[in-house]
């Protein structure tokens, strides 16, 4: 599921129809690089897959919130935990890169992060 969540919307849709608990699927790629299906969609800028997973109960994280352009969420999380500004997401991808993957809808987050 996690590998397919990088870009295969139809696979994700079918898998969730068969087993909704896959919305929170996670995979350990090794060396501390673990990734959820939602995280996979996040760094690929796949808003469609991310929104489908969220609609099925996936747990929103800072990196996906940045990609989705959820400025208020990003601001509040960084206000509470400023050290997360330099945290790395799946595959070591920085927070700013996640926001940039969100395209036009995430430009306010890109600006907030200094991109």
N, C-alpha and C positions, 0 to 999 in steps of 0.2 A: 504494500500500500504506500509506504513512504516514498519509495523510488518512483512510483507512478504519479504521486502527488506533485512532482516537479513539473508536470505538464500535461497529463492525460486526464482531462475532465471526465470523459465518458467512463473510463475505468473507475475513477473515484466515485462517480455517481452510482454505478452498478454495484461496486463493493459496499457502499453505504446502504444501499437498498437491501443487500443480503445480510449485512451485519453492521448496524449503526454504531456499535462500540468502536469500530475502526476509525471513527472521527478523531480519536486520541492515540492512534497508532504511533509508535516510536521505534527507532532503530539506532543501534550503537554501531557506528562505522569503525570504531576502534580509536584508541589514543584519546579518549575523552570527547570524541566528535559524535555526539548523539543528536538525533534530529527527529522531530515529529512530522507527521504528514502536513500539518499546518505550517510548520517551519519550512518545509520543502517548498510549498506554494509561496511562502513569504519571500524568500530570497530570489525566487524566479519571477517575481512580480505578477503572479497568477491570482489576481483579485477574484476571478470567477471560482477557482478551486478553493481559495481561502474562505470566501463567503459561503460556499456550500458546506465546507467542514464546520464553520462556526454555526451554521443553521442546524447542524446535527450534534452540537454540543462540544465541539473542540474548544480547548481552553486558550483564550487569547493571550499572547505574550507581547513583550515590548517590541520585538523585531517586526512582528506581523502588524502590530498597531502602527508602526512607522510606515510600513509599506502601504497600508490602507489609508494613510493620511489622517489618522486619528490624533490630531495635534494635542487636544486636551488630555488624552490618555498618556501620550509621550511626555508632555510637560509635567503632569502630576507624578508619574513614576520617577522621572529624573529629579523632581523636587524632593521626593522622599528618599531616593537612592541615587545621588549624583554620580557615584562611581560607575553606574551602568552606562553612562555616556560612552565609555571606552570598552564596554563588554563586547565580546565576540559571540556571534550567533553560530548556527550550523556551519561547518567547514571553515570556521574562523572568519566568517564574513562580518564586517563591522556594521554597526547600527546605521550609519549614514548610507552605506551601500543598499541596505534594505529599503530605506526611504527613497533613494534614487530609483530603485526597481519599481516603485509605485507610480512612476510617471507623473503626469500633470496633477492627478488627484492628491499626490503626496508632496507637492512643492512647498507648502507651508511648513511641513516637517523638515524637509531638506534645508530650508532657510533657517529654521530654528536651530538645527544641528550645525549650522555654519557651512553648509555645502554650497 
